[in-house]
């Protein structure tokens, strides 16, 4: 499985309260959404990742930018995690990321 996505984001839209201090720097958790349909030559969107509480409250997503898939081998699969989850994925759709 392989794909390359090119995207641009508006860094002025990054909410400072969403920046996370990690062991090697500051991080922003994002989601990259790939759509089957293309609009204006773009088929991806980049948003700030929402917490389960934000999703449950149906708060609007913070849209940062868009992009396009520029190359793919035609196969996309879910990433596998070799470590045991630190939280229940049912509690948070995306789980926790280690930095």
N, CA, C and O atoms as a GROMACS GRO file, in nm:
protein
  396
    1UNK      N    1   0.084  -0.116   0.000
    1UNK     CA    2   0.000   0.000   0.000
    1UNK      C    3   0.089   0.123   0.000
    1UNK      O    4   0.183   0.134   0.079
    2UNK      N    5   0.058   0.214  -0.089
    2UNK     CA    6   0.134   0.338  -0.091
    2UNK      C    7   0.053   0.446  -0.160
    2UNK      O    8  -0.019   0.420  -0.257
    3UNK      N    9   0.064   0.567  -0.109
    3UNK     CA   10   0.001   0.684  -0.169
    3UNK      C   11   0.084   0.805  -0.134
    3UNK      O   12   0.153   0.807  -0.032
    4UNK      N   13   0.077   0.906  -0.217
    4UNK     CA   14   0.139   1.034  -0.188
    4UNK      C   15   0.029   1.139  -0.198
    4UNK      O   16  -0.043   1.145  -0.297
    5UNK      N   17   0.018   1.221  -0.093
    5UNK     CA   18  -0.079   1.329  -0.090
    5UNK      C   19  -0.002   1.459  -0.075
    5UNK      O   20   0.087   1.469   0.010
    6UNK      N   21  -0.034   1.557  -0.157
    6UNK     CA   22   0.024   1.690  -0.143
    6UNK      C   23  -0.085   1.783  -0.093
    6UNK      O   24  -0.198   1.776  -0.142
    7UNK      N   25  -0.054   1.870   0.003
    7UNK     CA   26  -0.156   1.957   0.061
    7UNK      C   27  -0.094   2.088   0.108
    7UNK      O   28   0.027   2.096   0.129
    8UNK      N   29  -0.178   2.188   0.123
    8UNK     CA   30  -0.138   2.317   0.180
    8UNK      C   31  -0.236   2.350   0.291
    8UNK      O   32  -0.356   2.324   0.280
    9UNK      N   33  -0.183   2.408   0.400
    9UNK     CA   34  -0.270   2.448   0.510
    9UNK      C   35  -0.247   2.595   0.540
    9UNK      O   36  -0.140   2.650   0.513
   10UNK      N   37  -0.348   2.657   0.597
   10UNK     CA   38  -0.341   2.796   0.642
   10UNK      C   39  -0.299   2.793   0.788
   10UNK      O   40  -0.382   2.768   0.876
   11UNK      N   41  -0.173   2.819   0.817
   11UNK     CA   42  -0.121   2.808   0.953
   11UNK      C   43  -0.182   2.911   1.048
   11UNK      O   44  -0.177   2.893   1.169
   12UNK      N   45  -0.240   3.018   0.994
   12UNK     CA   46  -0.304   3.118   1.080
   12UNK      C   47  -0.433   3.064   1.142
   12UNK      O   48  -0.484   3.123   1.237
   13UNK      N   49  -0.486   2.953   1.090
   13UNK     CA   50  -0.609   2.894   1.143
   13UNK      C   51  -0.582   2.790   1.252
   13UNK      O   52  -0.676   2.734   1.308
   14UNK      N   53  -0.455   2.762   1.282
   14UNK     CA   54  -0.422   2.661   1.383
   14UNK      C   55  -0.456   2.717   1.521
   14UNK      O   56  -0.398   2.817   1.563
   15UNK      N   57  -0.550   2.652   1.594
   15UNK     CA   58  -0.582   2.698   1.729
   15UNK      C   59  -0.467   2.664   1.824
   15UNK      O   60  -0.429   2.548   1.837
   16UNK      N   61  -0.413   2.765   1.889
   16UNK     CA   62  -0.296   2.746   1.977
   16UNK      C   63  -0.325   2.647   2.090
   16UNK      O   64  -0.234   2.579   2.137
   17UNK      N   65  -0.451   2.640   2.134
   17UNK     CA   66  -0.485   2.548   2.243
   17UNK      C   67  -0.483   2.402   2.199
   17UNK      O   68  -0.492   2.312   2.282
   18UNK      N   69  -0.472   2.377   2.069
   18UNK     CA   70  -0.466   2.240   2.018
   18UNK      C   71  -0.322   2.190   2.000
   18UNK      O   72  -0.302   2.074   1.967
   19UNK      N   73  -0.224   2.277   2.021
   19UNK     CA   74  -0.085   2.234   2.011
   19UNK      C   75  -0.049   2.150   2.133
   19UNK      O   76  -0.082   2.186   2.246
   20UNK      N   77   0.019   2.039   2.109
   20UNK     CA   78   0.052   1.943   2.214
   20UNK      C   79   0.204   1.940   2.232
   20UNK      O   80   0.278   1.927   2.134
   21UNK      N   81   0.249   1.952   2.357
   21UNK     CA   82   0.392   1.939   2.385
   21UNK      C   83   0.428   1.791   2.387
   21UNK      O   84   0.368   1.712   2.459
   22UNK      N   85   0.527   1.756   2.306
   22UNK     CA   86   0.574   1.619   2.301
   22UNK      C   87   0.719   1.611   2.344
   22UNK      O   88   0.779   1.713   2.380
   23UNK      N   89   0.775   1.493   2.342
   23UNK     CA   90   0.915   1.473   2.383
   23UNK      C   91   1.013   1.543   2.290
   23UNK      O   92   1.121   1.582   2.334
   24UNK      N   93   0.976   1.559   2.163
   24UNK     CA   94   1.070   1.614   2.065
   24UNK      C   95   1.020   1.741   1.999
   24UNK      O   96   1.075   1.781   1.897
   25UNK      N   97   0.917   1.806   2.055
   25UNK     CA   98   0.868   1.930   1.996
   25UNK      C   99   0.721   1.951   2.022
   25UNK      O  100   0.661   1.884   2.107
   26UNK      N  101   0.662   2.046   1.949
   26UNK     CA  102   0.519   2.075   1.958
   26UNK      C  103   0.450   2.009   1.839
   26UNK      O  104   0.503   2.008   1.728
   27UNK      N  105   0.332   1.955   1.863
   27UNK     CA  106   0.260   1.881   1.761
   27UNK      C  107   0.116   1.930   1.750
   27UNK      O  108   0.059   1.982   1.846
   28UNK      N  109   0.060   1.913   1.632
   28UNK     CA  110  -0.081   1.939   1.607
   28UNK      C  111  -0.140   1.812   1.548
   28UNK      O  112  -0.095   1.766   1.443
   29UNK      N  113  -0.239   1.756   1.615
   29UNK     CA  114  -0.305   1.636   1.564
   29UNK      C  115  -0.405   1.678   1.458
   29UNK      O  116  -0.493   1.761   1.483
   30UNK      N  117  -0.391   1.619   1.340
   30UNK     CA  118  -0.478   1.654   1.228
   30UNK      C  119  -0.542   1.530   1.171
   30UNK      O  120  -0.499   1.417   1.197
   31UNK      N  121  -0.646   1.551   1.093
   31UNK     CA  122  -0.707   1.445   1.014
   31UNK      C  123  -0.693   1.484   0.868
   31UNK      O  124  -0.712   1.600   0.833
   32UNK      N  125  -0.660   1.388   0.785
   32UNK     CA  126  -0.657   1.408   0.641
   32UNK      C  127  -0.766   1.320   0.584
   32UNK      O  128  -0.762   1.198   0.596
   33UNK      N  129  -0.864   1.384   0.521
   33UNK     CA  130  -0.979   1.314   0.467
   33UNK      C  131  -0.962   1.301   0.317
   33UNK      O  132  -0.936   1.400   0.248
   34UNK      N  133  -0.976   1.179   0.265
   34UNK     CA  134  -0.966   1.156   0.121
   34UNK      C  135  -1.107   1.129   0.069
   34UNK      O  136  -1.176   1.039   0.118
   35UNK      N  137  -1.148   1.206  -0.029
   35UNK     CA  138  -1.280   1.190  -0.090
   35UNK      C  139  -1.266   1.119  -0.224
   35UNK      O  140  -1.163   1.132  -0.291
   36UNK      N  141  -1.368   1.044  -0.262
   36UNK     CA  142  -1.368   0.978  -0.392
   36UNK      C  143  -1.391   1.078  -0.505
   36UNK      O  144  -1.352   1.053  -0.620
   37UNK      N  145  -1.455   1.190  -0.473
   37UNK     CA  146  -1.485   1.290  -0.575
   37UNK      C  147  -1.388   1.406  -0.564
   37UNK      O  148  -1.344   1.442  -0.454
   38UNK      N  149  -1.354   1.464  -0.677
   38UNK     CA  150  -1.262   1.577  -0.682
   38UNK      C  151  -1.340   1.706  -0.701
   38UNK      O  152  -1.434   1.712  -0.780
   39UNK      N  153  -1.300   1.809  -0.627
   39UNK     CA  154  -1.362   1.940  -0.641
   39UNK      C  155  -1.249   2.041  -0.658
   39UNK      O  156  -1.162   2.053  -0.572
   40UNK      N  157  -1.250   2.113  -0.770
   40UNK     CA  158  -1.148   2.211  -0.802
   40UNK      C  159  -1.009   2.148  -0.807
   40UNK      O  160  -0.909   2.213  -0.775
   41UNK      N  161  -1.001   2.022  -0.847
   41UNK     CA  162  -0.873   1.953  -0.858
   41UNK      C  163  -0.819   1.900  -0.726
   41UNK      O  164  -0.707   1.850  -0.722
   42UNK      N  165  -0.897   1.911  -0.619
   42UNK     CA  166  -0.855   1.861  -0.488
   42UNK      C  167  -0.949   1.750  -0.442
   42UNK      O  168  -1.070   1.759  -0.461
   43UNK      N  169  -0.892   1.646  -0.381
   43UNK     CA  170  -0.975   1.540  -0.328
   43UNK      C  171  -0.937   1.503  -0.184
   43UNK      O  172  -0.970   1.394  -0.136
   44UNK      N  173  -0.866   1.594  -0.116
   44UNK     CA  174  -0.835   1.574   0.025
   44UNK      C  175  -0.865   1.702   0.102
   44UNK      O  176  -0.861   1.812   0.046
   45UNK      N  177  -0.895   1.687   0.229
   45UNK     CA  178  -0.914   1.800   0.319
   45UNK      C  179  -0.831   1.775   0.444
   45UNK      O  180  -0.812   1.660   0.485
   46UNK      N  181  -0.781   1.882   0.505
   46UNK     CA  182  -0.702   1.873   0.628
   46UNK      C  183  -0.777   1.950   0.736
   46UNK      O  184  -0.808   2.068   0.720
   47UNK      N  185  -0.807   1.882   0.848
   47UNK     CA  186  -0.877   1.945   0.959
   47UNK      C  187  -0.802   1.917   1.089
   47UNK      O  188  -0.723   1.823   1.097
   48UNK      N  189  -0.827   2.000   1.191
   48UNK     CA  190  -0.773   1.975   1.325
   48UNK      C  191  -0.853   1.859   1.385
   48UNK      O  192  -0.976   1.859   1.380
   49UNK      N  193  -0.783   1.762   1.440
   49UNK     CA  194  -0.850   1.647   1.500
   49UNK      C  195  -0.937   1.692   1.617
   49UNK      O  196  -0.895   1.773   1.699
   50UNK      N  197  -1.058   1.638   1.624
   50UNK     CA  198  -1.150   1.669   1.732
   50UNK      C  199  -1.148   1.560   1.837
   50UNK      O  200  -1.124   1.443   1.807
   51UNK      N  201  -1.174   1.599   1.962
   51UNK     CA  202  -1.189   1.501   2.070
   51UNK      C  203  -1.326   1.434   2.055
   51UNK      O  204  -1.411   1.482   1.981
   52UNK      N  205  -1.344   1.326   2.126
   52UNK     CA  206  -1.473   1.257   2.125
   52UNK      C  207  -1.582   1.351   2.174
   52UNK      O  208  -1.692   1.353   2.119
   53UNK      N  209  -1.550   1.430   2.276
   53UNK     CA  210  -1.649   1.524   2.330
   53UNK      C  211  -1.688   1.629   2.226
   53UNK      O  212  -1.805   1.665   2.215
   54UNK      N  213  -1.590   1.678   2.150
   54UNK     CA  214  -1.619   1.776   2.045
   54UNK      C  215  -1.706   1.714   1.935
   54UNK      O  216  -1.798   1.777   1.884
   55UNK      N  217  -1.674   1.589   1.899
   55UNK     CA  218  -1.754   1.521   1.797
   55UNK      C  219  -1.895   1.496   1.847
   55UNK      O  220  -1.992   1.518   1.773
   56UNK      N  221  -1.908   1.450   1.973
   56UNK     CA  222  -2.041   1.423   2.029
   56UNK      C  223  -2.125   1.549   2.038
   56UNK      O  224  -2.246   1.544   2.019
   57UNK      N  225  -2.060   1.664   2.066
   57UNK     CA  226  -2.132   1.792   2.074
   57UNK      C  227  -2.155   1.853   1.936
   57UNK      O  228  -2.211   1.962   1.923
   58UNK      N  229  -2.110   1.782   1.833
   58UNK     CA  230  -2.124   1.826   1.694
   58UNK      C  231  -2.067   1.966   1.672
   58UNK      O  232  -2.125   2.046   1.599
   59UNK      N  233  -1.952   1.993   1.736
   59UNK     CA  234  -1.884   2.120   1.714
   59UNK      C  235  -1.828   2.123   1.573
   59UNK      O  236  -1.786   2.019   1.522
   60UNK      N  237  -1.825   2.240   1.510
   60UNK     CA  238  -1.772   2.246   1.373
   60UNK      C  239  -1.622   2.214   1.370
   60UNK      O  240  -1.548   2.246   1.464
   61UNK      N  241  -1.580   2.152   1.262
   61UNK     CA  242  -1.439   2.119   1.244
   61UNK      C  243  -1.362   2.245   1.207
   61UNK      O  244  -1.416   2.336   1.144
   62UNK      N  245  -1.234   2.249   1.246
   62UNK     CA  246  -1.146   2.357   1.204
   62UNK      C  247  -1.076   2.311   1.078
   62UNK      O  248  -0.988   2.225   1.081
   63UNK      N  249  -1.116   2.369   0.966
   63UNK     CA  250  -1.064   2.334   0.835
   63UNK      C  251  -0.934   2.411   0.813
   63UNK      O  252  -0.932   2.534   0.823
   64UNK      N  253  -0.825   2.340   0.784
   64UNK     CA  254  -0.695   2.404   0.765
   64UNK      C  255  -0.655   2.417   0.618
   64UNK      O  256  -0.582   2.509   0.583
   65UNK      N  257  -0.702   2.329   0.533
   65UNK     CA  258  -0.662   2.336   0.393
   65UNK      C  259  -0.707   2.214   0.316
   65UNK      O  260  -0.788   2.134   0.363
   66UNK      N  261  -0.652   2.202   0.196
   66UNK     CA  262  -0.690   2.090   0.110
   66UNK      C  263  -0.570   2.045   0.028
   66UNK      O  264  -0.462   2.104   0.035
   67UNK      N  265  -0.591   1.941  -0.049
   67UNK     CA  266  -0.484   1.888  -0.132
   67UNK      C  267  -0.537   1.783  -0.227
   67UNK      O  268  -0.657   1.774  -0.253
   68UNK      N  269  -0.445   1.705  -0.277
   68UNK     CA  270  -0.485   1.602  -0.373
   68UNK      C  271  -0.392   1.482  -0.361
   68UNK      O  272  -0.275   1.493  -0.324
   69UNK      N  273  -0.449   1.368  -0.394
   69UNK     CA  274  -0.367   1.247  -0.407
   69UNK      C  275  -0.295   1.261  -0.540
   69UNK      O  276  -0.359   1.274  -0.645
   70UNK      N  277  -0.162   1.257  -0.537
   70UNK     CA  278  -0.085   1.273  -0.661
   70UNK      C  279  -0.030   1.141  -0.712
   70UNK      O  280   0.011   1.131  -0.828
   71UNK      N  281  -0.029   1.038  -0.627
   71UNK     CA  282   0.015   0.906  -0.670
   71UNK      C  283  -0.040   0.803  -0.573
   71UNK      O  284  -0.046   0.826  -0.452
   72UNK      N  285  -0.082   0.689  -0.628
   72UNK     CA  286  -0.126   0.578  -0.545
   72UNK      C  287  -0.106   0.448  -0.621
   72UNK      O  288  -0.112   0.445  -0.744
   73UNK      N  289  -0.083   0.342  -0.548
   73UNK     CA  290  -0.076   0.212  -0.611
   73UNK      C  291  -0.214   0.147  -0.618
   73UNK      O  292  -0.228   0.033  -0.660
   74UNK      N  293  -0.316   0.222  -0.575
   74UNK     CA  294  -0.453   0.174  -0.583
   74UNK      C  295  -0.500   0.096  -0.462
   74UNK      O  296  -0.615   0.052  -0.459
   75UNK      N  297  -0.414   0.078  -0.364
   75UNK     CA  298  -0.451   0.001  -0.246
   75UNK      C  299  -0.434   0.088  -0.122
   75UNK      O  300  -0.328   0.148  -0.102
   76UNK      N  301  -0.536   0.095  -0.040
   76UNK     CA  302  -0.527   0.166   0.088
   76UNK      C  303  -0.571   0.069   0.195
   76UNK      O  304  -0.675   0.004   0.183
   77UNK      N  305  -0.492   0.058   0.301
   77UNK     CA  306  -0.528  -0.032   0.410
   77UNK      C  307  -0.509   0.041   0.542
   77UNK      O  308  -0.440   0.142   0.550
   78UNK      N  309  -0.572  -0.011   0.645
   78UNK     CA  310  -0.560   0.047   0.778
   78UNK      C  311  -0.420   0.022   0.832
   78UNK      O  312  -0.362  -0.084   0.810
   79UNK      N  313  -0.367   0.121   0.904
   79UNK     CA  314  -0.237   0.104   0.967
   79UNK      C  315  -0.250   0.008   1.085
   79UNK      O  316  -0.350   0.009   1.157
   80UNK      N  317  -0.149  -0.074   1.104
   80UNK     CA  318  -0.148  -0.167   1.215
   80UNK      C  319  -0.058  -0.112   1.324
   80UNK      O  320   0.044  -0.049   1.295
   81UNK      N  321  -0.095  -0.136   1.448
   81UNK     CA  322  -0.018  -0.091   1.563
   81UNK      C  323   0.038  -0.213   1.634
   81UNK      O  324  -0.036  -0.302   1.676
   82UNK      N  325   0.170  -0.217   1.646
   82UNK     CA  326   0.235  -0.331   1.710
   82UNK      C  327   0.223  -0.327   1.862
   82UNK      O  328   0.241  -0.429   1.929
   83UNK      N  329   0.192  -0.208   1.919
   83UNK     CA  330   0.182  -0.194   2.063
   83UNK      C  331   0.037  -0.207   2.108
   83UNK      O  332  -0.055  -0.186   2.029
   84UNK      N  333   0.020  -0.242   2.235
   84UNK     CA  334  -0.114  -0.247   2.290
   84UNK      C  335  -0.167  -0.105   2.303
   84UNK      O  336  -0.092  -0.015   2.339
   85UNK      N  337  -0.296  -0.084   2.276
   85UNK     CA  338  -0.352   0.052   2.288
   85UNK      C  339  -0.346   0.100   2.431
   85UNK      O  340  -0.365   0.022   2.525
   86UNK      N  341  -0.319   0.232   2.449
   86UNK     CA  342  -0.313   0.291   2.581
   86UNK      C  343  -0.450   0.334   2.629
   86UNK      O  344  -0.470   0.359   2.748
   87UNK      N  345  -0.546   0.342   2.538
   87UNK     CA  346  -0.683   0.374   2.574
   87UNK      C  347  -0.775   0.288   2.489
   87UNK      O  348  -0.734   0.229   2.389
   88UNK      N  349  -0.898   0.283   2.530
   88UNK     CA  350  -0.996   0.206   2.457
   88UNK      C  351  -1.035   0.283   2.330
   88UNK      O  352  -1.087   0.393   2.342
   89UNK      N  353  -1.011   0.228   2.211
   89UNK     CA  354  -1.046   0.300   2.088
   89UNK      C  355  -1.193   0.338   2.081
   89UNK      O  356  -1.228   0.431   2.010
   90UNK      N  357  -1.279   0.266   2.153
   90UNK     CA  358  -1.420   0.302   2.155
   90UNK      C  359  -1.442   0.435   2.227
   90UNK      O  360  -1.537   0.507   2.199
   91UNK      N  361  -1.351   0.467   2.322
   91UNK     CA  362  -1.361   0.595   2.394
   91UNK      C  363  -1.318   0.711   2.307
   91UNK      O  364  -1.374   0.821   2.318
   92UNK      N  365  -1.221   0.689   2.223
   92UNK     CA  366  -1.172   0.794   2.133
   92UNK      C  367  -1.145   0.728   1.999
   92UNK      O  368  -1.054   0.645   1.987
   93UNK      N  369  -1.220   0.764   1.899
   93UNK     CA  370  -1.216   0.699   1.769
   93UNK      C  371  -1.074   0.687   1.716
   93UNK      O  372  -1.042   0.590   1.647
   94UNK      N  373  -0.988   0.783   1.746
   94UNK     CA  374  -0.853   0.784   1.691
   94UNK      C  375  -0.748   0.729   1.786
   94UNK      O  376  -0.635   0.708   1.743
   95UNK      N  377  -0.779   0.706   1.910
   95UNK     CA  378  -0.680   0.657   2.007
   95UNK      C  379  -0.579   0.765   2.038
   95UNK      O  380  -0.591   0.877   1.988
   96UNK      N  381  -0.480   0.735   2.120
   96UNK     CA  382  -0.377   0.830   2.158
   96UNK      C  383  -0.253   0.810   2.073
   96UNK      O  384  -0.218   0.697   2.040
   97UNK      N  385  -0.187   0.920   2.039
   97UNK     CA  386  -0.061   0.912   1.966
   97UNK      C  387   0.054   0.936   2.063
   97UNK      O  388   0.043   1.019   2.152
   98UNK      N  389   0.163   0.863   2.046
   98UNK     CA  390   0.282   0.884   2.128
   98UNK      C  391   0.376   0.980   2.057
   98UNK      O  392   0.395   0.972   1.936
   99UNK      N  393   0.433   1.071   2.133
   99UNK     CA  394   0.529   1.166   2.076
   99UNK      C  395   0.663   1.150   2.143
   99UNK      O  396   0.758   1.220   2.110
   0.00000   0.00000   0.00000
